[in-house]
């Protein structure tokens, strides 16, 4: 004869299992929220820094270009302007290539959350 003090019962086990599952899900949702905030902050900082760098860089290049063109003899100004144009295009291409490489190498967003969920799924599959 089994008494209830020896075996907690099916409902207790099911409730315990659901509680554990909900706890794990809660932890994953919190981790996702933290990563989402970090990604948002990183993106905002990147946008501000890039905007500032572009603005200040453009202002400096305009002033330098105008100064050099005005200093050069009038008949060579068109040639100097063309050389500046080629230099600026080369710089833009290098900057674009570096930005593209950085975006590719930055990793998968929410990688930690995905990794933890994958571990949870493997753990659940191994307990069957």
Secondary structure as GFF3:
##gff-version 3
##sequence-region A 1 128
A	DSSP	alpha_helix	10	71	.	.	.	ID=ss1
A	DSSP	three_ten_helix	74	76	.	.	.	ID=ss2
A	DSSP	alpha_helix	77	105	.	.	.	ID=ss3
A	DSSP	alpha_helix	111	126	.	.	.	ID=ss4
###
